[in-house]
């Protein structure tokens, strides 16, 4: 029991001692002292120098003279001007580049548009001629022109020298007209470079003479003749008919050029209309003018040797209206007829008229050419 007490007392004594030690204040530690030969590697030599040498005061800059200040300002202004000029040059180059780009884009657009237009036109042209393809295949040696009427394609294919198609209801004639004068019927050719105003067709029979040689015969006929140039169909109204010589000696050295096909000068066209009307055997009231498109049918006749019977028709819209013919008192016959009738020729002092036709060259320039009797023999 006594031993246990001694142990407890010892423990309490030790506890008290430890408590006293904890309550005793601790003296602060002194920082370590730098050694005299210690080298601080983190400190630069400049800092040492700075510590050793005091900072010098900056000396004030000397004041510039007005001339120097003006020179500085001028230099700065010149520099600014150079910079502005450089900026303008760069801006001008940019604008020029943008403009050139716009021009190129516009040109490219125009070229593309032209290409499209030509492509469309080519396609249209091809489509226009599509109907000719079967005939070109059927008649490979014949040239078919775009625009010609399809109903004449076989006729042209079988007769490549076909120039037109003639229909005369009065004699039930329907026939192709050749451009070859050795064939019949054939058409008078038009001078190259001239505009055709008169379609002249030569027949090989005199059937029309019985229908149009007098006013009474005219009034019993249809008064119409149909003709096509293969591109368009026309209906002509008969304006009159006459007899004409083909030998100059039968009319005092003159041959009336009724078969002129070319467009004429204004004066010449008016003379043609006047002289043509004077030869008509009767008056239908249908006046031939220089603006008319004319169809002339020339036929053989037994009236007199080396004479032709000629029917003249003009293009009119009012083909449904029938004209009425009346007899004429004065007819301009060839001189040989007046001699046979033993009558005075009222036209003996008339000028021997020959047409002045108009020719247009490849550049579109017009030129008048005077024809003579040699062109109509």
C-alpha angles and dihedrals in degrees: 000000000000089000092057091052091051091054093050091049091051092051092050091048092053092047091053092050092052090049092054091050092053092051093053108101118246116231114234118254118248117234115252114268120239113248117239093238095044115132118209104211092184092064118083127223090241090062090053090049090047090053091048098043120054118226117266121229115246113251112235116254114252114255116253121237120244089252091054092047090049090050091050091049091048091050091050091048091049090050091050091048091051090050091049091048090048090049090049091050092049091046091049090051090049091049091047091049091048091047092048089049091051090047091050091048090049092048091048090050091049092048090048091048091049089049091051092048092050090046091052092045091049091049091049091048091049091049091049091057096042092100089060095059096087091050093046087053092045094046105028094171095054125086114224117195122217109251099035115127113263094225089069097048095092090046091053091044092055094039109030092183092061111135101175148337125252129202122182109179093192093066096024091243120162114167145144115249117224129216088215112094090207089067130066131267097022136170128236111247124240121230113258111260094023128110113238117232100159124055106204118194125183117211125197098219137058099227093121093056092073091051101046109022095098141026092251092051090048092053090055094051131079091250091216136102126186122216135172130194086203091258099064137013118232134191114208128195116222109244098181149310137234146173120249137182125240095196120071094219090066092065106035093276096317134117115191107231096222089149097065106136103181129093110258139207115275095257093045092048091051090049090050093053092047096048092043093053091048089060097051114117092220141009119255097171089242106124120205112223134183090253093060129106105225135205116200122191114195117197136180116252141195090212091099137341115272092012130123131209109225128197117196123200131177131209111257137165096216096070091142091066112084117219121220121224125218129193119259128220099205118047123173100230124175109271094253090065093054089049091053092046089046090231130138113257107236090192097052092112094047116120119257095245124204124177128259105214130197121236122190118204127214091271093054097256115144124220130183118226123193114222125211140196090274089069093058106039 
